[in-house]
Amino acid sequence: MAVHELPLERRTLHGHFSRDLEPVASVEPGDSIVFAAPDSGWKVEPDRTFEPRDPKLDAGHALVGPVEVRGAQAGGTLAVGVDEVRVGAFGLTLAGGWSTPLNERLGVADGEQHRLRWELDPDAGVGRDRYGREVSLRPFLGVIGMPPPEAGVHPTAPPRRWGGNIDCAELVAGATLYLPIPVDGALLSAGDGHARQGDGEVSQLAIECPVERARLTLDLADLELENPVARIGGAWLAFGFDEDLDEAAAQAVDGMLALMRREHDLERRDALALASVVVDLRVTQVVNGVKGVHAVLRDDVLR
């Protein structure tokens, strides 16, 4: 299988989703793409932003792509294997200072933003903030997804059933994300490096950082999906996205019941009863307008 290197340049970057964007590469199923990316705010250095940018078309995350997968058809399923995510040397986390429902509820919407600047050591897998506090790194791509099937320019912030800004901290190297394909050719884009994030991403930012090197393997899968699922080390995940957290949770459970039927040949009500015992619901993120929930079924809970 071939490996396609995507250079970090104006041609390969965009800040919105659209089915009308010309693909920057065309790959066969099973091929891999390798790329670097600015952080979510287009920074390539702590005090330097990638230029030039279009203020309207590049208002969202800095994404690399889109990449056409030959033979991918709308209604099918794309398998995205996360082979490697290596972060850059710096990161940033902000808290407060702008209006969101959560910030308003917590009383931090007004006043100055609090900034944590991070020095990242990808070799040691450690991040250190300006106060000397250290965290272990678990790097992943916040955005892996395809454009909606409708024409036009679509923002990168909300996750959708075709992927996008999922912000799931479990999608580290070794994971495989399965996405319903919205358009022929798939037109996958990716970016939004996170050096580490907690479930929920409660301040609205993780450790936002550039990506020094990422490698994804793109393939087609024989699965019928309503919403994304993922395979991680020792577990399956099923996702739900909606402005209403209850609906997002219901979608995640629905996807998990379908997965339990496929993997364990369980009738729906039996799967639901068993899921209430062995499946964990986690809040993926609550900050992208559309909230996310992922259901987790570990391999070792059923014997």
N, C-alpha and C positions, 0 to 999 in steps of 0.2 A: 504494500500500500504506500502511496505517495505522501510526502510531507510538504506542505505549502507554507512558505515563509511570507508573512504579510508585513511589509515595512511600515514603520510609524511615520506617516506623512499625510498631508491634507487629503489625498485621494482616498485613503482607507478609513478616514474618520468621519463620523456624523453624530449629530446630537438630537435625533428624532427617529421614529420608526415610520417607514412608508414602503408599501409594496412597489412603488415606482422608482426607488433607488436602484441604480445600476449595480450589479454585483461586482465586487473587487476581485473575486476569484471564483472559479467553478471547479468543484471537486467531485470525485467519485465516492460513492458510499464506502466507508472504511478508511478514507483518507484522513489525515490530520492537518490542522492549521496551527501555526506557531506565530505569536504576535506579542508586542508590547503595547501599553496603553497609558495615557495620562490618568490622573485620578479623576473622580467623578466630576470635579469642577474644572477639568482641563489643565490642571497644573502638571508640569513636567519637572519642575524644581520647586523648592519651597516658596520662592518669590517670583516664579516665572510661569506664565500661562501660555499654553499652546496658541499660536496665531498663524494664519488668520482664521477668524471664525465669523459665521453669519449670525447676527444677534437673534434672528428668529429661528432659523433652521438648526442652530447649534445651542439652543437654550437648555437642552437636557444633558444627561450623562455623556461623556466622551466614549463613544462606542466604535469598535473596529468591525468592519464589514460593509455591507452584507455579503455573505458567502452563499453561493448557489450550490446545492447538492443535487447532482444529476439524478434524475429518476424519482426525486421526491415529489409527491402529489398531494394536493390539498385533501384532507381527510385521513391521510396516513399518519405515521408516528416517526418522529426523529429521535434517535438516541445520541446524546451528547456525552461522551466520555471525558471526564476531567482528568487529564493525565498529569498536569503540572501547573502550579500557580506559584510563581516566585515574585515577591513584592520588591519595591524599590527601597530606598534608604530613609524615607521620611513619611510621616503620616500626620493627620489632623483629625481631632474630634471636637465638635462644638456642642454647647448646651445653652439653652435659653436665649432670650434676646429677640425672638420673633414669635409671631402668633400661630400656634397650632392648637387644636382642641386639648391635647395633652398638656402643652405648656401653659395654656390658660388655666386648666384644672390644677396644675401644680404651682401656679403663682409665679412663674418664671418668664412669662411672655414679654414683660417690659424690662428695660434696663439693658446693660451691656451683655454681649455674648461672652460666655466663658470658653476659653480655648485651651485645649491640651495639644501641644505639639509633641510629636513622638519621633524619636530616633529608632530606626528599625535595623535589626541585624538579621537578614534572612538566613545566613549561614548558621548562626546560633539559635535562630527561631525565637528571638527575644525582642520586645519593644520596651523602650524606656521613655517616660514622660519627663517634663522639666522639673518635677519634684523628686525625681529619682526612683519612682515606682516602676516596677517591671511586670510585664505580663508575657506569657507564652503566646507565640503567634499561631494562628490557625487560618492561613490565607485562603480566600475563595473569591470568586467573581460574583458581585451582587447582581449583575445583569447578564443573563443568557436567554435569548429569545428571538422571536420572529414577529413581523409586522401583522397588524390586524388585516383581514381580507378586504376591508373597505378602503377605497381610494382616499388620498389626502395625507396630511402630516399629523402624526400622532405623538403625544408626549411620551417620554421614556419613564416617567416616575411611577405610574401605576402598573403593578403586575397584571397579567392577563392569562387566559387559559393557554395561550401560545407561548408562555414564558415572559421574559422581560425582567423587570426589577423585583425579582423574587426575594432577594436578601435573606436567603436561608444559609445559616452558618454551618449546616451539615454538608454543603456541597463542596467539600475540600477535595484535594487530589485523591483519586481512587473512586470517586462517586460517578454514577451515570444518571443523567437526567433524561427522562422520556417526555417529549412534548408533542401534543397534537399539532399537525402541520396545517397552517392556515392558507398558504398559497403555493402554487406549483414552484418547485425549486427550493422551497423552504426559506431562503434568504435570511440566514442566521446572523445575528450580531451579538457581540459580547464586550464586556468591560466592567468598570466600576469595581476596582480592586479594593478589597477589605482585608486588612492584616489580621483583624480579630473583631468579632461582634458577639454580643449576647443575644439570645432569643428576644425578639421584640424591638431591638434597636431603639431603645426608649428615648434617647435624646434627639433622634432623627438621623444621626450619623454614627457609623462604626469608626474604626481607625481607617479613615479614607486615605488611600495611598495609590501611587502609580503602580502599574504592573511592569516589572522588568522582563518577565517572560511567562507566557502561558501557552499551554498546548492542549488542544481539544481534538478528540477524534469523533467524526460525524458519520453516523450510519443510519440505516433504516431498520425499523423494528416491526415485527408482526404483532402489534398490540392495538386494541381499540380503546381510546381514551377520551373521556370528557374533560379532564383536567390533568395536569402533570403528575407524574409519580417519579420516584427516584430510588435507586439502589445504592446504599452506602454500606460501609463495613458492618456486616452482621445484622442488617435491618432493611426493611422497606419503608418508604415515605409516600404519603398521598397528600396532595395540596388542595386547598380551597382558597379562593380570593373573592372578596366582596366588600362593599362599603360597610355592610352590617357584619359584625364579627360572628353573630349566630349563624348567618348564612354561610360565611366562610368555613365555619366549623362543620356545618352540615355537608358542604361539598367535600371537605376532607374525609369525613366519615363515609360518605357515599363512595368516594374513590377507594377507600380502604376496604369496604365490603366487596367491591368488584375485584380488588386485588386478592382478597382472601378466597373468593370463589375460584379465581384462576390458579392460585398457588396451592390451595388446600381443598378444592372441590367442596366448599361449604355452601349450603343453602343460605339465603339472605338473612332470615331471622336468626338462624343458628349462628351465622357470622357476627351479627349484631350483638347477640348475647355474649359470645366469646370475646368480641372486641371490647365490651364493657369491662372485661377482666384483664385483658392483656395488651390493649392498645393505648398508647399515651397520646393526648392532644397537646400540642405546643403552639404558642403564638409565635409565628414566624417574624412578623413585624406589624406595628400599629401606626406607622408614620407616613405611608405613601398614598393616603387618601383611600385607596383600596387596601383593606387589611388582609393579612395572610395567616392561615393556620396550616400546620402540617401534622398529620397523624403518623405515629411511629409504631411499627410492628417488628419487634426484634425476633431474630431467628431462634433464640434460646428460650423463648417463653412457651413454646408448644413442643411437647415431646410425644 
